[in-house]
Amino acid sequence: MGSTLRDRTVVIFGGTSGIGLAAARQAKAAGASVIVVGFNAAGAERVAEEFEGSLSFTRSAHPGALS
């Protein structure tokens, strides 16, 4: 990714684990502000600690609650 994301905001859905977390890490490393959307608040806290508070987390509704 290089520095192509510097001064950009990236929204990652499911960024508290797995591929989403890897994408969030890559975006942060490339200079982006990262917003993680998910429903794992505990995971978000761990990610925020790893990112040293440079992360925003938005809790989404559980998919079953939308039907």
NORMO-V633067 format. One record per residue. N is the residue number from 1. SS is DSSP state (@ for helix, = for strand, . for the rest). PSI is psi in degrees with one decimal (NA if undefined). Layout:
n/ss/psi
N/SS/PSI
N/SS/PSI
This chain:
n/ss/psi
1/./-25.8
2/./-142.9
3/./21.7
4/./-15.3
5/./3.1
6/./135.3
7/./23.0
8/./159.3
9/=/130.9
10/=/131.8
11/=/123.8
12/=/120.5
13/=/128.0
14/./36.1
15/./12.1
16/./-5.8
17/./168.9
18/@/-140.4
19/@/-38.5
20/@/-42.5
21/@/-42.0
22/@/-40.7
23/@/-40.5
24/@/-42.3
25/@/-43.8
26/@/-42.8
27/@/-43.1
28/@/-43.6
29/@/-28.0
30/./2.2
31/./5.7
32/./154.4
33/=/135.0
34/=/130.8
35/=/123.7
36/=/129.8
37/=/129.6
38/=/-172.2
39/./24.1
40/./87.0
41/@/-38.7
42/@/-41.3
43/@/-38.7
44/@/-38.1
45/@/-41.8
46/@/-42.9
47/@/-41.5
48/@/-39.8
49/@/-43.9
50/@/-38.8
51/./6.5
52/./44.2
53/./5.8
54/./35.6
55/=/141.7
56/=/138.3
57/=/131.5
58/=/126.4
59/=/124.7
60/./163.4
61/./147.4
62/./136.9
63/@/-34.6
64/@/-23.3
65/@/-12.1
66/@/-11.6
67/./NA
